[in-house]
Amino acid sequence: MKRTQIELADGRELIYFDERDDAVRDQPDRRDLPPPPPASQLRHDPLTDEWVAVAVHRQTRTFLPPADQCPLCPSRGDRHTEIPAPDYDVVVFENRFPSLSQRPADEPAEITPFTPVRPGLGRCEVVCFTDDHNASFARLSPSRVRTVLDALADRTAALSELPGVEQVFPFENRGEEIGVTLNHPHGQIYAYPFVTPRTRSLLAAARRHAERTGGNLYADVLAAERAGGDRVVASNAHWTAYVPAAARWPFEVHVAPHRPVPDIPALDDAERDAFGPLYLDLLRRFDGLFDVPMPYIAAWHQAPVRVDRELGHLHLQLFSIRRAKDKLKYLAGSESGMGVFINDIAPERAAELLRAA
C-alpha cells in the first residue's frame, strides 16, 4: 500500500491509500475555499456526566446532493471536489464540517456553575472506500476491504498521538433511513477528547468481571457464543460474527476477532486478511434479508487511547433499524427517554434469518 499525504486548498489534510506503488498523487486542489471553522464547543451535562458537542457550523453542511455534484467523487474536468485526483482507491481527509477539530477556538464563557464548557478539540475525518459513487461496501473486493482496514489502522494510530485525544471511533452510516447526508460509499472517524459514555459503560462492566473472575468479559462472552452456536451467523479461523443474546436492534451482529486485541492497529496480517471475506458475506446477508439495501451503522469499538486498554476487546457492531421490509425501528419513549431498548425480533430468530439469507 502506498501512502501519499497532501494539503487541500483550505489547509486540511488529505491522505491517499493506493493499492499500486506507481500511483502518482500530485494533483493540486484548485478550489477557492474559506478557512475551516474553529473547534466546536463542548458542554458538560452535570445530570448525566456526559459531554455534548455544540457545532453550529454543521447546520450548513452539504445535504444529499445529486450524483453529479457529489463532493466525494474524484475531480474531473472543470468539476473540483474534495479529492483532487481523477481516481482513487481509498482516501481519508479532514471533515470540512467537523464536530471536533484541532483548530484554535476562543475559550468559551461559563454558562452556569454546574455546566463546564471547553473547546471541542479532537478531529473528524472522512474515509472514502472507493471512487465509484454507485458502489457500496458490500460490493468491495476482499483486497479493497484490507486496504480500508489498513487505512483505519493508520489513522487510529496517528489520531491516538494527537494531544488530548482519548478515544478513536471509526464508523460507517449507510442509507438515508439512518440519516446519511452523502450517498457516496464512505465512513468517518471521530477522535474524541474524552472516553464516550457507551465505552465507559462497557469498561465498567468489564472491570467488574475482571475483579470477580480475573477474565476478559468480552472474550468470555465470545467464547460462550461460539460454544453455544445458536446465534452465530458466520465464522472463520480468526473472526466470529454473532447476534448478541441481548441485542437491542432488530438485526444486530458483533464481528469479533478470536484473539483479544485493543484496537485495529493491533490486528496482525492474517486477522486483517480474514476480516474482509467474512464481513462482506455478512453485509450481503443483510441486503438479502428483505431484497432491499439494508440501512445500517457499522461501529468499531476500540479500547481508549490512554486508560483501561487491558479491559477492551476490539469488535465491530453492525446493526440496522429495519425490522421488516416496510417497517423501521424507531427509538420512541422507552428507548429515547429511558435508554431501555425493546426488541421486536428474538436474537435467535434474527441469527436464523441471517444464516438463511
N, C-alpha and C positions, 0 to 999 in steps of 0.2 A: 504494500500500500504506500502510495506517495502522498505526502502531506505538504500542501502549499498554503501559506498564510499571506493575505493581502489586506489592504485597508480600503474601506468604502469611502465615498465622497464626503460623508459627514464624520469620518474618523472611526466608525465602528469596525470591528474586526470580522473578517470572513476567512474560513479555512476550507479548502478543497481536500477531500479524501478520495484519491483516484486509485483505481484498480490497475492502471497502466503506469509503468515507471517513466514512459516517454511523454506523458501528458504535460502540456505547456499551459500555464495559467497566468499569463501576463497581461490580460485584457484589463484596462482601467475602468473604473466606474465613471461614466460620463455625465451623470446626473448633477443637477444643481440642487443640493438638499440643505434644509435648515439644520442647525446643530441638534443633536439628540437631547431629549428632555433631561432635566436633573432627576436625581433619585426621588422616588415617591416618599410618602410619609407613613411611618409605622405608628399605630396607636395600640396601646395595651389595654385589653378589656379586663378590668380587675375582677369582674364577676366570674369569668371563665378561666382566667390566667392564660389568655391566648392573645397573640398579636394579629392585628388586622392591617392590611396594606391599603392605603388610600392613594390611588394613582389616577388622578382626574384626566390626565392627558390620554389615557386609553379610550376615553369616550369617542375620540375621533379616529380610531384605528380603522383600517380597511375592512369592509364587511361584504363578504360574498360577491366579489366582482365577477363579471363574465370571464370565461376561459381566456379570451384574447387580451384580457387586462390583468391576468394573474401575476402578482409580484414575485412568485416563487418559480416561475418558468425561466429558462435561460434568456439572456438578452440576445436578440436577433434583429438585424437591420436597424431601423430607427427606434425600435422599442427597447428601452433600457429598464431592467428590473433590478431586484435586489442581488441577482447573481450576474456579474458582468460577462461571464463566459458564454459561448453559444451552445454549450452542452456541459454536462457534469455527471458524475456518479453519485457521490454523497457530498453534501456541503453543509457547513454549520456557520451561522453568523449571529451576531448580537441582534436581539429583537429591536426593531425600530420603535416599538411602543411597549417598553418593558415595565413589569410590575416592580422589579428591583433592578438597581444598577449601581455601578461604582462611580458614577458621575457626581461631582460635588453638589450639595444642596444646602440651602440655609438651615441652620439649626431651628427646628420648629418651636414655637412658643408653647408654654404649658396650657393645656385645655382645662383640666381640673387637677386638684392634688392627688386624685386617685387614678388618673389616666396618663401614665408616662408616654412621651412622644419622642421619636427619634427618626433620623433619615432612613429610608428603606434601602440600605446598602446591601448589595448582592449582585446577582447577574441573571439575566434571562436570555436564552439562546434558542434559535430555530434550527431544527435538523431536517433537511430535505432528503428524502430517501431515494429519489430518482428524478430525472428531468422530464419524465413522462407525466403530463398533467392528468391523463386519464387512467393511470395505473392505481394500484392500491398496495398496501404492504403485503397482502395475501398473494399478490401476483409477482412479488420479487423472487429472484432466484436464491437458493441457499447461499451462494457465494456473495450476493449483494447483502443478505442479512448479516453475514460475517463482517462485511465492511461497515455496516451500520453499527454492529456491536463493538467493533474496534474503535470507531469514532466516539461512541458513548464512553468507552473506557478512557480514551484520550481526554475527553472533556471532563469526565468525573475527576480524573487525576489533576488536571490543570485547575479546575474550579475549586477543588479542595485546598489548593495552595493560596487562594485569594484571602486577604486579611478579613477576618470576621465571618467567613462562611462556615456554617455549622452542619449543613446537610445539602446534598446534591440529589435532585429528583428528576430523572428523565421520564417522559411520558408521551403517549400519543392519544389525541382525541380524534375519533373518526365518526363522521356523519353529522348532518345538520341537526338531527334529533338531539345529539349530545351538546350542540352549541358551537360547532366549528365556525370560524369566520373566513377561512380559506379552504377550498376543496382540494387543492394540490396535496398529494401524499407527503405528510410532514409530521414531525413531532416537536417537542420542546424540552428544554432543560431549565429547571429553576435551581439556583444556588441561594439557599435561604441563610439569613444571618441569625437563625435560631433553629432549634430542633422542633419540627412540626408537631401539632397536637396528636395526630394519628401515630406518629413514630414514638412519641413519649408514652402513649398508652401501650403500644406493643412492647417497648423496652421495660416498662414497669411489670407487665405480666411475665416477661422472660426473666427478669431479675428475681421475682418471687419464686418461679420454678427452679432457677439455679440454686437459690438459697435452700430450697426444700429438698431438691433431689441431686443437685450437682450437675444436672444435664442442661443441654441446649433445647429450649422449648420448641422452637420451630423444627429442629432436626428430629426431635422425638415425635412431634405430630406428623411430620412427613413419613417417618418410619411406620407409624401406625396406619396411615392411609395406604401406604404401599403394601403392607401386610394384609389389610382387610380387602382392598381392591374394589369395593362396591362403587366408590366414587372416582376411581382412576379412569381418566379418559384416554391417555396415551403415555408411553414412556419409552426410553431407550437406555443405553448404558450409563448416561450421565445426568439425565433430566427426567422428572415425572410431572405430568400435568393432571391435576385432580380438582374436583369440586369440593370446597371446604364443607365439612359436616354442618357448620352453622353459617352457610352462605347467606349474605344479606341480599344479593341481587338475583333476579330470576335465572340468569345464566352467568355464573362467576367461576373462573378457573384460576388456580395458582399454578405457575410453572416454576419449578424449583430445582436447582442443581442438587445432586445427591451429596456432594461434598459441601459442608458448611463454609461459606466464604462471606466476607462482609460486604463486598461490592463488586461491580463489573470488572474493574481492573484486576481483581484477584483471580478471575477465571483463567484457566490455562488453555492452551491451544485446542486440546481435544474437547474441552467443555464448550468453547466458543464455536467450534465446527458442528458439534452435535445439537446446538440450540436451534439453528435455522430450520432444519427439516421437521423437527417436532413442532415448532411454533407455527410454521406455515401450514402444516396439516391441521392444527387446532383452529387457525383463522378460517381455513376453508370449511371446516365443520361448522363454525359459527355462521358463515354465509349460507351454508347449505341447510340450516335448520328450517328456515321459512322461505327459501328460494328468493330472498331479497338481501341486499347488502346489510349486514348487521351493524348498527351503531355501537361503538364500544369505547371504553377507556382502557388503555394498557399502561399500568403504573409500576415502575420499578421501585421496589422497596430496598433501599440500601442502608447500611449502618451509618450513623452520624460520623462526621469527619473526625471529631476530637474526643468523644466520650462514648463509653459503652459499646465499643466496636466488637468486643468479645460476645456480646449478647445478640448481635444481629445475625441474620441468615438471609442472604440475597434471595429475592424471589420476585417474579413478575405477577402482578394481579391483573387479570383480564376480565372485564365484566361489561355486561350490556344492560340497558334499561328496557330492551324489548322483551316482553313476556309472552307475546303471541304475534302472529303475522300482522294483525291490525290493532295491537294494543301495546302501550308503553307503560312502564312502571314509573309513577310519579312519586316524588318524595312529598307526602302530604303531612297531616298533623303529627302523627306519631314519629315519623322519621325526621321531619324538619324541625318540629318543635321540641321533641324529647330525645332524638337520636336513637330511638328504638325501632329497628327495622322489622317489617312484617313481610315475609317472602311468600309469594303465591305458588311457587313451584318447589317441591321437595328436592333437596340437593341430589338424592339418589336418582330421582326421575330425570333431573337435568343431565346428570352424568350419562344415564342410559340413552337419552335423546342425542347427546353429542357423540357418543360412541357409534350410534346408528346413522348419523348424518353423513 
